[in-house]
């Protein structure tokens, strides 16, 4: 197994962490030992002061993991069906997290769009709210490894998608031309 990124690596503001995650590997180990590895090809940043951030107004039981230590997993549900995976960044008591929007699956080999979008990604990897509040690492069966090689291609920075507030903030990054990106802007 490659070395997982230390939770302290995430102890920076979300807009700094999000582009640095492009090319990293998200690894999911299921209780039965089955492993999934996907290259992160799309991210979005959310943090305090941002009207689209779940912690914009205050901490609640639902968003409490977003205020935890860097490297904490924050999973929320949208439309009552889809889960979305976020990795908490910055420092405790500061709402800051990176949404993992899309993966290019490495292992197992799957069609390019199998994890193209946060809901598809979580469904494929069996990520749900049970992981929310836990920390990335072998104990949880979910971790992030550094890129195995330099990112090939252009990382594009643009506005976030799928939100009703803060759309003008350019805190979305994706690997240009990659078929697994959820949607191009």
C-alpha positions in Angstrom: 0.0 0.0 0.0 1.2 3.5 -0.8 1.5 6.0 2.0 -1.7 7.8 2.8 -1.7 11.6 3.2 -1.5 12.6 6.8 -4.5 14.5 8.1 -2.3 17.5 8.8 -1.8 17.8 5.0 -5.4 19.0 4.9 -4.8 21.7 7.6 -4.9 24.5 5.1 -7.9 26.5 3.7 -10.1 24.5 1.4 -9.3 26.7 -1.7 -5.6 25.6 -1.2 -6.3 21.9 -0.6 -8.9 21.4 -3.4 -6.6 22.0 -6.4 -3.8 20.0 -4.7 -6.1 17.0 -4.5 -6.3 16.7 -8.3 -4.3 13.6 -9.3 -4.3 12.1 -5.8 -5.8 8.7 -5.3 -9.0 8.1 -3.2 -8.8 4.6 -1.8 -11.8 2.7 -0.4 -11.3 -0.7 1.3 -14.6 -2.5 2.1 -14.9 -4.8 5.1 -14.7 -7.9 2.8 -11.2 -6.6 1.6 -12.3 -5.4 -1.8 -10.3 -2.3 -2.8 -11.3 0.6 -5.0 -8.8 3.2 -6.2 -9.7 6.3 -8.2 -7.8 9.3 -9.3 -9.4 12.5 -8.1 -10.2 14.6 -11.2 -12.7 17.2 -9.9 -13.0 19.0 -6.5 -14.8 22.0 -5.0 -13.9 24.1 -2.0 -16.3 25.4 0.7 -15.4 27.5 3.7 -16.5 30.0 6.4 -17.9 33.2 4.9 -19.1 31.3 1.8 -22.9 31.3 1.5 -22.8 27.8 -0.1 -20.9 26.3 2.8 -23.0 24.1 5.1 -21.3 25.9 8.1 -22.1 29.4 6.8 -24.6 30.2 9.5 -23.6 28.1 12.5 -22.6 24.6 13.6 -25.5 22.1 13.8 -25.6 18.4 14.5 -25.8 17.7 10.8 -22.7 19.8 9.8 -20.7 19.3 13.0 -18.0 17.1 11.2 -17.2 20.1 9.0 -16.0 22.0 12.2 -13.7 19.0 13.2 -10.0 18.6 12.7 -8.4 18.5 9.3 -8.7 15.0 7.6 -12.1 14.4 9.1 -14.7 12.9 6.7 -17.9 14.9 6.2 -20.7 13.1 4.3 -24.1 14.7 3.7 -27.1 13.6 1.7 -28.8 15.6 -1.0 -32.3 15.1 -2.4 -32.8 12.4 0.2 -30.9 9.9 -1.9 -27.4 10.9 -3.0 -24.4 11.1 -0.6 -21.5 13.6 -1.1 -18.0 13.1 0.3 -16.1 16.0 1.7 -12.7 16.1 3.4 -12.5 18.7 6.2 -9.6 21.1 5.9 -8.1 24.1 7.8 -8.4 24.0 11.6 -10.9 22.9 14.2 -14.0 25.1 14.7 -13.6 26.6 11.2 -16.1 25.4 8.6 -13.9 24.3 5.7 -14.1 21.3 3.5 -13.4 20.0 0.0 -16.1 18.2 -2.0 -14.7 15.3 -4.0 -16.8 15.6 -7.2 -15.4 13.0 -9.5 -12.9 10.1 -9.8 -11.3 8.3 -12.7 -11.4 4.7 -11.6 -8.1 2.9 -11.6 -9.0 -0.4 -9.8 -11.2 -2.0 -10.7 -11.3 -0.9 -14.3 -14.7 0.5 -14.9 -16.4 2.7 -17.5 -15.1 6.3 -17.5 -18.2 7.8 -16.1 -18.7 5.3 -13.2 -17.7 7.9 -10.6 -18.5 11.1 -12.6 -20.3 13.1 -10.0 -20.4 13.2 -6.2 -23.5 10.9 -5.9 -22.2 8.3 -8.4 -18.8 8.3 -6.6 -20.4 7.7 -3.2 -22.8 5.0 -4.5 -19.9 3.1 -6.3 -17.7 3.2 -3.2 -20.5 2.6 -0.7 -19.8 5.9 1.1 -22.6 7.1 3.3 -23.3 9.1 6.5 -21.9 6.3 8.7 -18.4 7.5 7.7 -19.2 11.2 8.6 -17.2 12.4 11.6 -14.5 9.7 11.2 -11.0 10.4 10.2 -9.4 9.4 6.9 -7.2 6.3 7.4 -7.0 2.5 7.3 -9.3 2.2 10.3 -12.2 3.8 8.4 -11.3 2.0 5.1 -11.1 5.4 3.3 -7.9 7.4 2.7 -6.2 9.5 0.1 -2.7 8.8 -1.3 -0.4 11.2 -3.1 -0.4 11.2 -6.9 1.6 8.2 -8.1 3.0 10.4 -10.9 2.8 14.1 -12.0 -0.6 15.2 -13.1 -0.7 15.1 -16.9 -2.9 17.7 -18.4 -4.3 21.1 -17.4 -6.1 21.7 -14.2 -8.9 24.2 -14.8 -10.2 26.6 -12.1 -13.8 27.7 -12.6 -17.0 28.5 -10.8 -18.8 25.8 -8.7 -21.8 24.0 -10.1 -25.1 22.6 -8.7 -25.5 25.3 -6.0 -27.9 28.2 -5.6 -25.7 30.6 -3.6 -22.1 31.6 -4.2 -22.0 30.4 -7.8 -19.7 33.2 -8.7 -16.9 32.0 -6.5 -14.3 30.2 -8.6 -13.6 27.3 -6.2 -14.0 24.4 -8.6 -11.0 22.5 -10.2 -11.0 19.8 -12.7 -8.6 17.9 -15.0 -9.4 19.3 -18.5 -10.4 16.7 -21.1 -10.8 13.9 -18.5 -13.9 11.8 -19.3 -14.7 11.3 -15.6 -15.3 15.0 -14.9 -19.0 15.4 -13.9 -19.6 18.4 -16.1 -17.6 20.9 -18.0 -18.2 24.7 -17.8 
